[in-house]
Amino acid sequence: ILVLITITGDLAKLNEHDNANRSNRFAGAKLKKDMTDLVAWQVKSKPQVKNPCTITFHWYYSSKHDFDNIRFSAKYVQDGLVKGGVLKDDSQKWVLGYDGDYFIKVDKGKEKVVVEINEVV
């Protein structure tokens, strides 16, 4: 079973996350909460995944960040999928692995991530 979810917006990158944590502990926690809530709000009406799964990310980015820096946002995506009720949990028992990442350059303002969730039945 394949579930496709599009999350619009420019999620914080690893550098932004690190900078927030360095400024003070509350700034880092607030950034993580804001990013997780952004995802959760967008996925609330999506179908719930009922079985363990694998995930593929399609990152539509406009910045010059390295791919590993962009991919850090997977943390926000998975936590938001749990908070929004799409995934029961994001533990290793529930998310069995990743099928890959794809990076597609877009114009500023068109950033998004398309998440493919493949249920293992």
N, C-alpha and C positions, 0 to 999 in steps of 0.2 A: 504494500500500500504506500503510495507516494503522496506526501503533503507538501505543497509549495506555498511559501509565505514570503511576502515582500515587506521589508521594513524600510521606510523612507527616512532620509535624514543623514547627516554626517556624524557618525558615532565618534566618540573620542578615541584617539590613538594612544599607543603605549606612552609616547613622550608626554602627551597631555596628562595622562593618568599619573605618571611619575612626578611631573611638575606640581600637580595638585597635592600629591602626598608630601612633597618636600616643603610646600608653603606652610601647611599645617595639617594635622590629622583630620580635622573636620572638613577641610576642602576636598581631600581625597575621598572621604566617605560620601560627601554630597555629590561629587561627580559620578561615583559608581551608582548611587541611588537614582540620580537624574537619568543616566543612560539606561539603567535597568527598567525604570518606569516608562521611558520613551518606547522601549520595545514592548513591554507588557500592555501598554495602552493600545498599541496597534494590533496586537494579536488576540485580544480578548474574545472576539467573535469567530476565531478560527477553530477548526475541528480539533478535538483532543486526540493525541496520539495514544493508543491503547496498548502498544507492545513496545519492547525494546527496539532501538532504531540506530541507524547511522545517519550522519549529517554531511551534506555538501554545502559549501558557501560560495556564492557568486558575489564578489565585492565590486560594486560600481563606485569608483573613487575618482577624485579630481586632484588630489594632492600629489606631492613628490615624495611621500613617505615610502620607506622600504615596505615590502609586502608583509614581513613579519610584524612590523609596527602596526599596519592596518589590521592584520589578522587577530591582534590582541583583542579587538572588539568582540570576538566570538564569546568571550566571558560575559559581556553585557547581553548578548543575544541569547545565550543559553539561560542565564538567570532570568531574563525577561520572559522567555518561553515558559519557564516554570511558574513565575509569578502571574503570568497571564492565563495559566491553565492549559496550555497546549501540551507541555510535557509534565508527567507526574513528578519527575526528578531528573537531575542531570548527573547522577552518579554513574559509575562504570557499569552498574547492573542495568541501567536504563539507556544510556548512550554508549553503544558498543564500540564506536570509533567514528572516523571521518573518512569520507570517500574522496575528499580533495577540496581544493580551493581554486577558484578562478578569479582573475583580476581583470576588470574591464575599465579602461580609462574613459571618463565622461566629463562634460563641462561642469564647472562649479554650479552648485544648486541642484544637480541631478543625482547626487549621491544616494545610494541605497544598498541594501544587501538582500539578495534573494536566497532563501534558505530552503533546501530540499531535504525533507525528512523522509527517510526510507524505513518503514516499519519492517522488522524481521519477524515474519509470522511462522 
